[in-house]
Amino acid sequence: MRATKKVYRSFLVYGALGAVGFLFLFPGIYGVLVSFKLNREIFIWPPAILPRLWSLEGYVEILSQPKYIRYFFNAFLISTFTSFVCVILGSLGGYGISRFRIPAKGILMLGIIALMMFPGPILMIPYVRLSKALHLYDTYLALVMVNSGFSLPIAIWLLKTFFDSIPPAIEEAALIDGCTRLKALIYVIGPLARAGVIAIFAFAFLRTWNEFMFAMILTKGPERAPISVGLASFFTSYNVHWNAIMATTGLSIIPLMIIFIFLQRYIISGITGGAVK
C-alpha cells in the first residue's frame, strides 16, 4: 500500500512539474517552429503549430545579409570582453575586500549592493553625453565599459564570499614560498575559487548578450551594435518579418544554450557556494 501511494505521489509530482515545464517551454518551441514558416502562413486562422510548408526563408533572409553576421560578431565580441573584464576586476575587488582591512568595509559592501539595485534607464542621457565627450560613442569600448559597470557589483560580491571561504593559511604558505600577492591570487586562490570565476564569466556573458537599451543608444549602426539591436531592426513601419525575427532569436539563443549546458555545473555551484560564507 505504501509503495502504491509513493508511486501515485511521484506520478502527481512529476506530472505537475512536466505540465509547468511545458507551459514555460511552449512559447520557445512555437517560436522555433514559426521560424520555419512562410511569413504569410503565420497569420492564417485557425493557427497551426507545425508549418504546412517547411521553409528556410527566415534563415536565408538573415544569413544572406552581411550586416546580421556583423550583429552576431559584435555581440560575441562585446560579451566576451565584458566577461573577462568582470572576472579580472571582480577578482581583484573581491580579493581586496576579503583580505585587507578596509575602513567601513560593511558600508562599502552595502554600497556595492546598492549599485546592483540602481535603475539603468536614469543613466541613459549621462552615458550618451559622456561617451560623446570622450569620443567613445559607437565604439566597442563604450559598450564593454557600460555592461561591465552593471555586472561588476555582483561579481565583486560573489567572489568576495568565495575568497572569505578560503583559509588565509593557504595563501600565507604561498607568500612564504616566494609568491607575490598577485601570483598567489592567480595560481593558488584563483583555482580554488574556479566555480565562482566561471559563474561570473557566464553571468556577465549572458547579461551582456541580452542587453538592448544601452546597446541601442550608444551605437548608430551595425558596425558596432550587437544582435539585440539587429533583432529590433526587423520591426518596421510597413512590415514585420516574423519568421526572420524568430530565426534570429533562435540563432541568438544557441550560444547561450551552449554556455549553460557546458558550464551548468560551475554556475550552480558558483552561485550556491558563494552564498554561504
C-alpha positions as CSV (number, residue, x, y, z in Angstrom):
1,M,0.0,0.0,0.0
2,R,2.8,2.4,0.9
3,A,4.6,1.6,-2.3
4,T,1.4,2.3,-4.3
5,K,0.9,5.7,-2.5
6,K,4.6,6.6,-3.2
7,V,4.2,5.8,-6.9
8,Y,1.0,7.7,-7.1
9,R,2.5,10.7,-5.3
10,S,5.6,10.6,-7.6
11,F,3.3,10.5,-10.6
12,L,1.4,13.6,-9.5
13,V,4.6,15.5,-8.7
14,Y,6.3,14.7,-11.9
15,G,3.1,15.2,-13.9
16,A,2.7,18.7,-12.3
17,L,6.3,19.6,-12.9
18,G,6.0,18.4,-16.5
19,A,2.9,20.5,-17.1
20,V,4.6,23.6,-15.7
21,G,7.7,22.9,-17.7
22,F,5.7,22.6,-20.9
23,L,3.9,25.9,-20.2
24,F,7.3,27.6,-19.9
25,L,8.9,25.8,-22.9
26,F,5.9,26.0,-25.3
27,P,6.4,29.7,-26.4
28,G,10.0,29.0,-27.2
29,I,9.2,25.8,-29.1
30,Y,6.4,27.5,-31.0
31,G,8.8,30.4,-31.9
32,V,11.3,27.9,-33.4
33,L,8.5,26.3,-35.4
34,V,7.4,29.8,-36.6
35,S,10.9,30.4,-37.9
36,F,10.3,27.6,-40.4
37,K,7.1,29.0,-41.7
38,L,6.5,31.3,-44.6
39,N,5.6,34.8,-43.4
40,R,2.1,34.7,-44.9
41,E,1.4,31.4,-43.2
42,I,1.9,32.8,-39.7
43,F,-1.3,34.8,-39.8
44,I,-3.7,32.1,-41.1
45,W,-6.7,31.2,-38.9
46,P,-7.0,28.8,-37.2
47,P,-3.3,28.9,-36.4
48,A,-1.3,25.7,-37.0
49,I,1.5,24.7,-34.6
50,L,3.5,22.8,-37.3
51,P,4.4,24.5,-40.6
52,R,2.3,23.4,-43.5
53,L,5.3,24.0,-45.8
54,W,8.7,23.9,-44.1
55,S,10.8,26.8,-45.3
56,L,14.2,28.3,-44.5
57,E,13.1,31.7,-45.8
58,G,13.7,33.4,-42.5
59,Y,17.2,31.9,-42.0
60,V,18.1,32.8,-45.6
61,E,17.0,36.4,-45.1
62,I,19.3,37.0,-42.2
63,L,22.3,34.8,-43.2
64,S,22.4,36.3,-46.7
65,Q,22.9,39.8,-45.3
66,P,26.4,40.6,-44.0
67,K,25.0,43.2,-41.5
68,Y,23.3,40.4,-39.5
69,I,26.5,38.4,-39.4
70,R,28.1,41.5,-38.1
71,Y,25.5,41.9,-35.4
72,F,26.3,38.4,-34.2
73,F,30.0,39.0,-34.3
74,N,29.6,42.3,-32.3
75,A,27.5,40.6,-29.7
76,F,30.1,37.8,-29.2
77,L,33.0,40.3,-29.1
78,I,31.3,42.7,-26.6
79,S,30.0,39.8,-24.4
80,T,33.4,38.1,-24.3
81,F,35.4,41.2,-23.4
82,T,32.9,42.2,-20.8
83,S,33.1,38.8,-19.2
84,F,36.9,39.0,-19.0
85,V,36.7,42.5,-17.5
86,C,34.2,41.4,-14.9
87,V,36.3,38.3,-13.9
88,I,39.6,40.3,-13.6
89,L,38.2,43.4,-11.8
90,G,35.7,41.3,-9.8
91,S,38.5,39.0,-8.6
92,L,40.8,42.0,-7.7
93,G,38.0,43.8,-5.9
94,G,36.6,40.8,-4.1
95,Y,40.1,39.7,-3.1
96,G,41.0,43.1,-1.8
97,I,37.8,43.5,0.3
98,S,38.2,39.9,1.6
99,R,41.9,40.0,2.6
100,F,42.7,43.6,3.5
101,R,41.5,45.7,6.4
102,I,39.4,48.5,4.8
103,P,37.7,51.2,6.8
104,A,33.9,51.0,6.8
105,K,34.0,47.7,4.9
106,G,30.4,47.0,5.7
107,I,29.3,50.3,4.3
108,L,31.3,49.6,1.2
109,M,29.6,46.2,0.7
110,L,26.2,47.9,1.2
111,G,27.2,50.4,-1.5
112,I,28.0,47.6,-3.9
113,I,24.6,46.1,-3.2
114,A,23.0,49.5,-3.9
115,L,24.7,49.6,-7.3
116,M,23.1,46.3,-8.1
117,M,19.7,47.9,-7.5
118,F,20.4,51.1,-9.4
119,P,18.0,51.6,-12.3
120,G,19.7,51.8,-15.6
121,P,17.3,54.0,-17.6
122,I,18.1,57.1,-15.5
123,L,21.7,56.8,-16.8
124,M,20.8,56.9,-20.4
125,I,21.4,60.6,-21.1
126,P,24.6,60.9,-18.9
127,Y,26.1,57.9,-20.6
128,V,25.4,59.2,-24.1
129,R,26.8,62.6,-23.3
130,L,29.8,61.2,-21.5
131,S,30.6,58.8,-24.4
132,K,30.4,61.6,-26.9
133,A,32.5,63.9,-24.8
134,L,35.2,61.2,-24.5
135,H,34.9,60.3,-28.2
136,L,33.7,56.8,-27.3
137,Y,30.3,56.9,-28.9
138,D,29.6,54.0,-31.2
139,T,32.7,52.0,-30.0
140,Y,33.2,48.6,-28.5
141,L,34.9,50.2,-25.5
142,A,31.8,52.2,-24.5
143,L,29.6,49.1,-24.6
144,V,32.1,47.0,-22.7
145,M,32.5,49.6,-20.0
146,V,28.8,50.1,-19.5
147,N,28.0,46.4,-19.4
148,S,30.9,45.8,-17.1
149,G,29.7,48.5,-14.7
150,F,26.3,46.8,-14.3
151,S,27.8,43.3,-13.9
152,L,30.7,44.2,-11.6
153,P,28.8,44.6,-8.3
154,I,27.5,41.0,-8.3
155,A,30.9,39.8,-9.5
156,I,32.7,41.5,-6.6
157,W,30.1,40.4,-4.0
158,L,30.1,36.8,-5.1
159,L,33.8,36.4,-5.4
160,K,34.4,38.2,-2.1
161,T,32.3,35.5,-0.4
162,F,34.3,32.8,-2.2
163,F,37.6,34.3,-1.0
164,D,36.2,34.5,2.5
165,S,35.6,30.7,2.4
166,I,39.3,30.0,1.5
167,P,41.6,29.7,4.5
168,P,44.2,32.5,4.6
169,A,46.8,29.9,5.7
170,I,46.9,28.6,2.1
171,E,47.8,32.0,0.8
172,E,50.3,32.7,3.5
173,A,52.1,29.5,2.7
174,A,52.4,30.6,-0.9
175,L,53.7,34.0,0.2
176,I,56.3,32.3,2.4
177,D,57.5,30.3,-0.7
178,G,58.1,33.5,-2.6
179,C,54.9,34.2,-4.3
180,T,53.7,37.8,-4.6
181,R,50.1,38.7,-3.8
182,L,49.2,38.7,-7.5
183,K,50.8,35.3,-8.2
184,A,49.1,33.9,-5.1
185,L,45.7,35.1,-6.3
186,I,46.2,33.8,-9.8
187,Y,47.9,30.4,-9.1
188,V,46.7,29.5,-5.6
189,I,43.5,31.3,-4.7
190,G,42.1,31.5,-8.2
191,P,41.9,27.8,-8.9
192,L,40.2,27.2,-5.5
193,A,37.5,29.8,-6.5
194,R,37.2,28.4,-10.0
195,A,33.5,27.8,-9.7
196,G,32.8,31.4,-8.7
197,V,35.0,32.7,-11.5
198,I,33.3,30.6,-14.2
199,A,29.9,31.6,-12.8
200,I,30.7,35.3,-13.0
201,F,32.0,34.8,-16.6
202,A,28.8,33.1,-17.6
203,F,26.6,35.6,-15.8
204,A,28.3,38.6,-17.4
205,F,28.2,37.0,-20.9
206,L,24.5,36.1,-20.7
207,R,23.6,39.6,-19.3
208,T,25.6,41.4,-22.0
209,W,24.4,39.2,-24.8
210,N,20.8,40.1,-23.9
211,E,21.3,43.8,-23.2
212,F,19.4,46.1,-25.5
213,M,18.8,49.6,-24.1
214,F,22.4,50.9,-23.9
215,A,23.4,49.0,-27.0
216,M,20.7,50.8,-28.8
217,I,21.5,54.4,-27.6
218,L,25.3,54.0,-27.7
219,T,25.6,52.8,-31.3
220,K,24.4,54.1,-34.6
221,G,24.6,51.2,-37.0
222,P,25.5,47.5,-37.5
223,E,29.2,48.3,-37.3
224,R,29.2,48.2,-33.5
225,A,25.7,47.2,-32.5
226,P,25.0,43.6,-31.1
227,I,22.3,41.2,-32.2
228,S,19.8,42.5,-29.7
229,V,19.7,45.8,-31.8
230,G,19.7,43.8,-35.0
231,L,16.6,42.0,-33.9
232,A,14.8,45.2,-33.4
233,S,15.6,46.3,-36.9
234,F,13.1,43.8,-38.2
235,F,10.2,45.9,-36.8
236,T,9.5,48.5,-39.5
237,S,6.6,50.8,-40.2
238,Y,5.5,48.8,-43.2
239,N,6.1,45.2,-42.4
240,V,7.2,42.8,-39.6
241,H,9.2,39.7,-40.8
242,W,8.1,37.4,-38.0
243,N,9.8,34.3,-39.5
244,A,13.1,36.2,-39.7
245,I,12.6,37.5,-36.2
246,M,12.1,34.0,-34.8
247,A,15.0,32.7,-36.9
248,T,17.3,35.4,-35.5
249,T,16.0,34.7,-32.0
250,G,16.7,31.0,-32.4
251,L,20.2,31.6,-33.6
252,S,20.9,34.1,-30.8
253,I,19.8,31.6,-28.2
254,I,22.3,28.9,-29.4
255,P,25.4,30.4,-27.8
256,L,23.6,30.9,-24.5
257,M,22.4,27.3,-24.5
258,I,25.9,26.1,-25.2
259,I,27.3,28.1,-22.4
260,F,24.7,27.0,-19.9
261,I,24.9,23.3,-20.9
262,F,28.7,23.1,-20.6
263,L,29.0,25.4,-17.6
264,Q,25.8,24.5,-15.7
265,R,27.7,22.6,-13.0
266,Y,30.0,25.6,-12.3
267,I,27.2,28.1,-12.5
268,I,25.1,26.3,-9.9
269,S,28.0,25.5,-7.6
270,G,29.3,29.1,-8.0
271,I,26.0,30.7,-7.0
272,T,25.3,28.3,-4.2
273,G,28.8,28.1,-3.0
274,G,29.3,31.8,-2.9
275,A,26.1,32.3,-1.0
276,V,27.5,30.6,2.1
277,K,30.4,32.1,4.0
